Amino acid sequence: MPLRVDGLPRPGKILAVHLNYPSRVAQRGRRPAHPSYFLKPTTSLAASGDVIERPAGTELLAYEGEIALVIGRSARRVTPEQGWAAVSGVTAANDWGVYDLRTVDAGSNLRNKGGDGFTPLGPGVIPAQDIDPAALRVRTWVDGQLVQNDTTAELLFPFGLLVADLSQLITLEPGDVILTGTPAGSSVAVPGETVEVEVDVPGGPSSGRLVTHVVEGTVPFAGYGAGPSVDDRQRAQAWGTPPEPMLTEELRTLLGGVAVATLSSQLRGRGYPHASIDGVHPLVPGTRMIGPARTLRFIAHRPDLFQESGGGYNAQKRAFDSLKPGEVLVIEARGEATAGTVGDILALRAQTLAAAGIVTDGAVRDSAAVAGIGLPTFAAGSHPSVLGRRHVPWEIDVAVTCGGAAVVPGDVVIGDDDGVVVVPGHLLDEVARAAVEQEAQDAWVAARIAEGHPVEGLFPPNAAWLEQYRASRTQDSPPRS
């Protein structure tokens, strides 16, 4: 039976990518070095307006709004630069899955993601020649509430690379579909809810909204084969609960007395010379801040975009309302400090939610009141104007550039009087312990300088001084029991 999507033939195969959006990577707690894939059967196809059954006896039917690539011509061993040319169009997709069926299926995803109706596509196709693949947006709504909102600007694996990588071993044929991964915000849908997905270029062409109605299945699983099975870990993953924090209490304690300057030095030595958020300073001298990053991105003001996204319950308000204890909200304002990006009301909201702080490379409005609230706040300046003078609140929980530093949700952000530094999660433990050791060595060196020794050969210590330092550390260490 042909699929009811304008301009889209029935595909010969459906290939899907596991992880591709930085926001989803932060949510999952792992960052793949290369793309990995799974197959979905063509019998899983559905069209806009169709229903999806949550199988009887299951509880964790999860939606994943995605961008689907439609292959327009045969591709075999193409390069990443040639990959996009093999795509005829893009459309909206929903990569549905049932976590209850992953127990014996986590590798292939066949049963948990391959059920009938589990791959709705459409309703329209955006011609590839009309768009920049790095300028697309994907959004998902559940019963009218926006739950996923991300762009293709910072994908781990751009679309051309996906096509090229797959074509090394697999001939991609006209009509084939590649599902390109989902951003953060995927969660569980229950019977009675309606899930919609749209792919568009903001202000440009759109796929239209792909609509799926969730209903309860009535036919139970038989006694053969693996039946539904869930545990708290599967529930946490399905509902979108973030992974265990990389910033453990032990690391928080270690970092409590480490200077941002020391952390910056350690990161620079590991090839991260741009880890500092430049140009920001604490509103209150003596401020200390540490916590995992949440992100908010502003774009430059434009009247039509501000009318669309600036009012109501916009991205700025959603970001502040969703803060959790200990988190730091990092705001990308393009270094534009001639309009406020946060004021006293929103800062108070962050404080009442026990957030750890705010960082913005823009300006703070009501700066005296914000300083008085007591929430650690680092900014590029103060300004009396509201954000609409320069900014449009655009999106949350995506990779941002703040003060020249890339910040991915989940990175650990640390601030003191010298400024703010961003530590990637996978480096946190290593950097924290090395920074503690560096500060101990620096303190020992400072004591030798105070005794009258010259700087030459001591800062940094040469081999002879290092030997003395290590001997002193051995003497200071408590005896082992």
Secondary structure by P-SEA (a helix, b strand, c coil): ccccccccccccbbbbbccccaaaaaaacccccccccccccccccccccbbbbcccccccbbbbbbbbbbbcccccccccccccccccbbbbbbbbbbcccccccccccccccccccccccccccccccccccccbbbbbbcccccccccccccccccaaaaaaaaaccccccccbbbbccccccbbbbcccbbbbbbbccccccccccbbbbbbbbccccccccccccccaaaaaaaacccccccccaaaaaaaccccaaaaaaaaaaaccccccccccccccccbbbbbbbbbcccccccaaaaaaccccccaaaaaaaaccccbbbbbbcccccccccccaaaaaaaaaacccbbbbcbbbcaaaaaaaacccccccccccccccccccccccccccccccccccccccccccccbbbbbcccaaaaaaaaaaaaaaaaaaaaaaaaacccccccccccaaaaaaaaaaaaaaccccc
